């Protein structure tokens, strides 16, 4: 039990406030790695395509390391008091592992609940529309496999014995089909109709769960929006580059003034501090520059953390993320509208 004893002593050091930052990081990393397999095996994870397993693990583990006003860890002190540590030092390795995993699994269940609750209404609406459309289209069939609903598609000519079949094990191929055949930006009925036409043309069988089809639809739309945002900054290839760059600089300045006013209202309402306001503005500017250079390079969390070094994944998730995503979403719409207006002007000018 040498390894487990070392972990127990780390918990004891944190409770007694005799730890250093390296020991704290090592303990957090150990817990993250411990919970990762459970995340990858969980069905709930497949409903959260916007999150990497490590992101979910960090959010889960971070709830154990909440500090109070005295810079202590009340959650850990309750879960790993001296009596429990003393008992586990003399207990078997399995007893300690079981206790630790049960704690993490309970926290993971709470994390899944909060993450799903944020996106459930929109996804449920899309899922209902997918089910309705599939029942209406003769090309698809719905069937049950245990508690799951499966969507199947069989080419009208049968496709032959050597024809390709896409299941959940190779569903990334279905995503490639959607991305490579212009299925992004389509409403559910037209998306499913075009998908059926493509599967028929290439004699591809399909059998995946409704949930997986939902994830592929959402992922397709996400890629489409990201590509659209990137293309928005390369319209200068079609028009005068100098004029475009001048307009772009003015648009960025205008957007920054707009967001300066929006974030000032957040400060007035005590939702963010003045320091956080400046961090949002700097993070958004960096993101816009990346859009110009070809696209978003990292998660939004990382853009903001650059200017708020103490920002934790948990704090971002529960306090900062909604504001950041709101600003980014509006920035995309702002530039899209500006470019459309500019294109219309060039068209009238005969450029």
N, C-alpha and C positions, 0 to 999 in steps of 0.2 A: 504493500500500500504506500510505497514511497512517493509516487506521483501524486496520489490523492492527499497524502499528508502535507505535501508542499502547497497544494491548493488551499487546504484547510488553514494552514498557517498564513497564507496571503489574506484570507478572509479575516483572520484574527488580527493581522496587522492593520487592516483598514478600520476595523471596529475600534481598535485601541489607538488609532491615529499615529501609527509608527511605520507607515508605508512611504515609499517614494513613488514618483510619477511612472517610472519604468515598471515597477511591480503592479501598479494599477492598470497600465496598458496591457501587460502580459495576462492579467486575470480577465480583463474584458475580451481580449483576443481568444483566450481559452474557451470562454463561455460562448462566444460567437461561433467558433468551430464546432463546439459540442451540439449546438442547436441546428446547425446548417442541414444535416441529413434529414431531420424531421421536417424542415421547411420544404425541401425538395420532394419529399414523399407525400406531402399534404395536398389534398385536392384543392383546398382553399388557395394555395399558392398559384394555381393555374388560372384563377379568376383575377389575378393581380398582375397583369402583364406590364404595368408601368414600373414595377419594382423588381430589382434583382434580389436573389436570395440573401446576399450579404447585407443589402439595405434593410430587409425585414429583420434579419438577425440582429443588426445594430440597434434598430428601434426597440426590439424585444429586450435585449440586454440592458439598454440604456435606462429602462424603467427601474432597474435595480440600483442604479447609481445616481439617483436624484439626491442632491445635497440640500440640507436645510440652511437656515441663516447662520448657523455656527460652522458651516463647511463640513458637516458630518453626513453620514449616509444612514438615515433612519430606517430605510427598507432593509438594508443588509444587517443592521444591528438587531432588527426584529427576527429575521430569518436565520441568522447565524450568531446567536448570542453565545456566551462562553459555555453554558451548559450543553448546548447542542454540539459545539465543536469538541468539547471534552468527551462527549458520548461517541462521536464519530471517530475520534482518534483511536478509540479502543474497539470500534465496530469493524465489520468486514467491508471490503472495498465495494461490494454490491450494494450494501445499505446506503453508503454515502452517494454512490452514483445514482441510485434510484431516487433519493431525496432531491438531489441537484437537478436531475432531469424533470422530475415532477414540477419543481418550481419554474423551470424554463418553459415547460409545455403549457402550464397555466398562463404564464405571461404571453406566450406565443398566441394562445387562443384569444386573449384580449387584444393583441396587436392586429390579428386577422379581422376581428370584429370591427375595430375602429377603421381600418383601411377599407374594408368592404362597405361599411356604412357610408363612406364618403362618395363612392362611385356606384353604389347599388342602384339608385333610382334611374340614372341614365342607362346603365347597362341592362336593367330589367326591361326597360322600354324597347331597346334595340332587340333584345332576345325575343320579346313577344312578337315584334314585327317579323323577325326571322321565322319563327314558328308559323305565324299566320301565312306568310308568303310561301313557305315550303308546302303547306297543306293545299294551297291554291294551285301551285305549279305541278303538273303531272310528271315532269322530269325527275323530281325528287321523291323519295320515300322516307317515311318516318317509322322507326321501330324501337322497341325497348330492349335493353340489355341490362337486366337487374334494375337498379334505380336510375339508370341513365337512358336518355333519349338519343338515338343514333340517326344521323342523316345519311342516306345512301343515294348514290347516283350510278346507274349502269347505262353505258352507251347503247343506243337503240339496236346496233348490229352485234352487240355482245362483246365486241372488242377482241375476241380471240383469247386463247390460253396465255399468250405471251404479253398481253396488254398490261399496262401499268396500273397498279392499285395503290391509292393513297389512303392510309389509315392514320391513327393518332401517332404511331411510331415514326412516321415520316411526313408529318403534317407540315414541316417546313417547306416541302415541295409545293404544297397547295399555296402557301404564302408567296412563293416565288412566281407561281402562275398568276396570282392576283396582281403582283407588283409589275410583272413583265408584260401584262396584257391590258394595262390601263384601267384597272378596276377601282382605282382610288378616286375619291370625290363623287362616288355614286351612292344614291339612296339604296336601301336594302332590296326592293323589288328589282331594280335595274341591275344591281350588283349580282344577285342570284341568277338572273336571266343570262347575263353575259358569261358568268361562270359556267353555267350549264352548256352554253354554246361552245365554250372553249374545251370543256371536258369531252363533249361529243365529238368535236372536230379532231381531237388528239386521241380519242378512244381510251380515255382514262376513267377507271372505276374510282368511286369515292365512298368511304365509310368512316365517318368520324362523329364524335358527339356534338350535340347542339352547342354545348359550352365551348368546345374547341373551335367550332365554326364562328361563334361570336367573337372569340379572341382574335381569329384571323381577320375577320371583317374590321375590327377596331384597329388592329395593327396595320392593315392596309391603308385605312384612312389616316392614321398617324404619319405613316411614311409619305403619303400624298401631301399632307399639310406641311411637313418639314421641307419637302422638295419645293413646294410652292413658295415657301418663305425664302429659301435659298435662291431660287430663280429670280425673285423680286429684286435682288441686288445685282443682277447681271443683265438687266434690260439695256444697259448702256451699249451693249454689243449691237443692238438694233438701231440705236439713235446716236446723236452726238455725244461722245464720251465726256467732253468738257462740260457741256450743259447738264448732263446727268449728275456729274460729281458736284457741281454747284448747287443743283436742286437738292441732292442728297444731304449735303452739309446743312442747308437751310431746314430740311425736314427734321434732321436729328436735333438741331437747336430748338426747333419748335416743339418737338416731342419732349425734350428735356425740361423746357419751361412748363409744359403741361403736367409732367410728372412731379416737378418740383412743387407745384400747387396742390396736386393730389396728396402727395406724401406729407406736405405741411399740415393738411387737415388731419391726417393720421396722428401727427405729433400733437396737434391741439387737443385731440381726443384721448391722448395718453395711450394710444395703441402701439406706437413705436417711439423710440428716443430720437433726438436730433442726429446722434451718431449713426443709428440704424437707417435713418432717412438718407444720409450721404452714402451709406453702403449700398442701398438699393439702387441709387442713381449710378454709382460706379459700376455695379454688377450689370445693370442693364446696358450701359455704354459698352462694356466688354463684350456682351452678347451680340449687340448690333454690329460691332467690328467683326466678330466671328461670322455672323451672317454674311457680311460683305466678302469675307475671305473664303467662303464655301460652305459654311454651315456651323451649327452648334457643336462644339467639341466635347462637352462634358455635361453632367447633370446640372440643373439649375441650382441645386444646393451648393455645388462647388463654386459657382460664380459668386454667390453671396458670401460663402465662408471665407473667400479670399480677403474680404474687407471686414468680416466679423470673425476673427480667428477662434474665438471661444464658442462659436455657434455649434451646438450638438445636433445630430440627426433628429433627436426627439424634439428639441426646441424648434427646429425648422419645420418638422412635420405638423406639430400642433399649434404653432404660433406664426410662423413666417411664410409657410408655403403658399397659403391662399393668396396673400398679398403679392408674392413674387409671380405666381402663375397668372393672376389677374393682370398685372402690368405687362407681362410677356404677351399674353393673348391680345391685349389691346394694342401693343406695339405692332404685332403682325397685321392686325386689321388696319391700323393707321397707315403703314407703308403700302399695304395692298391697295387701299383707296387712293393714296397719293399717286401710285404708279398707274392705276387705271385712269385717273383724271389726266395725267400727263400723256398717256398713250392716246386718249381721245383728242387732246389738244394737238398732238403731232399729226393725228389722222386728218383733222380739220385743216391744218396748215399744209397738208400734202407731203409731209416728211416721210 
